[in-house]
Amino acid sequence: MRFKKTKLKDCWLIEPEVFEDFRGEYTMTYSEKVFAENGINVKFVEDDISMSSRHVLRGIHGDQRTWKLISCPHGKFYFIVVNCDQQSPDFGKWDSFTLSARNRNMVLVPPKHGNAHLVISESAIFHYKQSEYYNPEGQFTYLWNDPKFNIWWPVKNPMISRRDEEGHYV
C-alpha cells in the first residue's frame, strides 16, 4: 500500500497494491500492521456499506470522534472530505477524490471532518470502516452545496435525502 498525504491534515489517500494473474485479482484493503508502520494507529470497530444509484449524493456527514476508512468496491463515486472543525484555521478546506472498483483507492477521513459522495456510475457501493460505533445523536450534516465551502460537484441537481436537504448541526 502507498500512503499519500492530501491537502487536509491527517487525511490520507491510500493506494493498495493489486495482484493480478490468470485467475483474477487480489487486493489487501486493510492491515493494522501496515497502517501502524505508516503512523496510523486507528482501531476500527465497525464496517458499513451503502449502495446508491447514479447521481445520488450522500453527505456532508461526520462527527467529532470517528475515523473512517472509505472505499468503493463496486462502481465509481466522486468523494469529498471537508474540515468541519470550527476551531481549526483550516475550517472549510476540502479535497476531492475519485474512488472506484477499478482504482481500488481508499481515503482515511479524520474526526471533525465531513465526507460526502456522489455516484457517477450506474450504481456504487460505499464501504467504510469506522473507529467508533455509529451514533446518530452525535452526527453533523452540512448542506452539500453550502456556500461557505464552495465545493465543486460534477452534477447540478443530485438526488438527496431529506437529512441532506435540510442539514443538521450538532
C-alpha positions in Angstrom: 0.0 0.0 0.0 1.1 3.5 -0.7 0.0 6.3 1.7 -0.2 9.7 0.2 -0.8 13.0 2.1 -3.7 15.1 0.9 -4.5 18.8 1.2 -6.1 18.1 4.6 -4.1 17.4 7.8 -4.5 13.7 8.9 -6.5 12.8 5.7 -4.7 10.1 3.6 -5.2 8.7 0.1 -4.3 5.1 0.2 -3.4 3.2 -2.9 -3.5 -0.6 -2.4 -1.4 -2.9 -4.5 -3.3 -5.2 -6.8 -2.0 -8.7 -7.6 -3.4 -10.0 -10.9 -3.0 -13.2 -12.7 -5.0 -15.5 -15.0 -7.3 -16.4 -12.1 -8.3 -12.8 -11.3 -7.2 -10.2 -8.8 -6.3 -9.9 -5.1 -6.1 -6.7 -3.1 -5.4 -6.2 0.6 -7.7 -3.4 1.8 -6.6 -3.1 5.4 -3.8 -4.3 7.7 -3.4 -3.0 11.2 0.4 -3.6 10.9 0.8 -1.8 7.6 -1.2 1.2 8.8 0.8 1.4 12.1 4.1 1.2 10.1 2.8 4.3 8.3 2.0 6.2 11.5 -1.8 5.4 11.5 -2.8 3.8 14.8 -6.6 3.7 14.4 -8.6 0.8 15.9 -11.6 0.1 13.7 -14.7 -1.3 15.4 -17.5 -1.3 12.7 -17.8 -1.8 8.9 -20.8 -0.4 7.0 -21.9 -0.2 3.3 -24.5 1.7 1.4 -25.5 1.2 -2.2 -26.8 4.0 -4.3 -27.7 4.8 -7.9 -26.3 7.3 -10.4 -26.5 10.9 -9.2 -27.3 10.1 -5.6 -25.4 12.4 -3.3 -24.9 11.5 0.4 -23.4 13.9 2.9 -21.7 16.1 4.1 -21.7 13.9 7.3 -19.4 13.4 10.2 -18.9 13.6 13.9 -16.3 14.8 16.5 -14.7 11.4 17.2 -14.8 8.9 14.3 -12.1 8.0 11.9 -13.4 6.5 8.7 -11.6 4.4 6.0 -13.7 4.8 2.8 -13.5 2.6 -0.3 -15.7 1.8 -3.4 -15.8 -2.0 -4.0 -18.3 -1.6 -6.8 -18.9 1.3 -9.3 -17.5 4.8 -9.0 -18.1 7.9 -7.0 -16.8 11.4 -6.5 -15.7 11.8 -2.9 -15.3 14.9 -0.8 -13.7 15.4 2.6 -14.3 18.8 4.4 -12.6 20.1 7.5 -15.7 20.8 9.7 -13.8 21.7 12.8 -14.9 25.3 13.5 -12.0 25.8 15.9 -9.4 24.9 13.1 -7.8 27.6 11.0 -8.5 25.1 8.1 -12.2 25.1 8.7 -14.0 24.7 5.3 -11.0 23.5 3.4 -11.8 20.5 1.3 -10.3 17.9 -1.1 -11.9 15.6 -3.7 -11.1 12.1 -4.9 -12.5 9.6 -7.4 -12.9 6.2 -5.8 -13.8 3.2 -7.8 -13.7 -0.6 -8.1 -11.2 -0.1 -10.8 -8.6 2.1 -8.9 -9.3 0.5 -5.5 -8.1 3.7 -3.8 -9.2 4.4 -0.2 -9.4 7.6 1.8 -8.8 7.9 5.6 -11.1 10.6 7.0 -10.1 12.1 10.4 -12.6 13.1 13.1 -14.2 16.5 12.8 -14.2 16.2 9.0 -17.3 15.6 7.0 -17.5 13.4 4.0 -19.8 13.2 1.0 -20.0 11.2 -2.2 -21.8 11.5 -5.5 -22.4 8.3 -7.5 -21.1 8.8 -11.1 -21.6 5.2 -12.3 -24.9 3.4 -12.7 -24.6 2.3 -9.1 -21.9 2.2 -6.5 -21.2 0.6 -3.1 -19.8 2.9 -0.5 -17.8 0.9 2.1 -16.5 2.4 5.3 -14.7 1.2 8.4 -15.3 3.3 11.5 -13.3 3.8 14.7 -16.5 4.4 16.7 -19.9 2.7 16.7 -22.4 4.6 14.8 -24.2 7.2 16.9 -26.8 9.3 15.1 -27.1 11.7 18.0 -23.5 12.9 17.6 -23.7 13.4 13.8 -23.5 16.7 12.0 -24.7 17.3 8.4 -23.8 20.3 6.3 -25.6 21.1 3.1 -23.9 19.5 0.1 -24.0 23.0 -1.6 -23.2 25.1 1.5 -21.7 28.3 0.1 -19.1 28.6 2.9 -17.4 25.5 1.4 -17.8 26.4 -2.3 -17.4 22.7 -3.3 -17.4 21.8 -7.0 -19.8 19.0 -7.8 -20.0 17.3 -11.3 -23.8 17.5 -11.3 -26.1 20.4 -10.6 -29.3 18.5 -9.3 -28.3 15.4 -7.4 -30.8 13.1 -5.7 -30.5 13.8 -1.9 -32.3 12.7 1.2 -34.4 15.0 3.5 -31.5 15.0 6.0 -29.1 16.2 3.3 -31.6 18.7 2.0 -32.1 20.3 5.4 -28.8 19.9 7.2 -28.4 19.1 10.9 -25.7 20.7 13.0 -24.6 19.4 16.4 
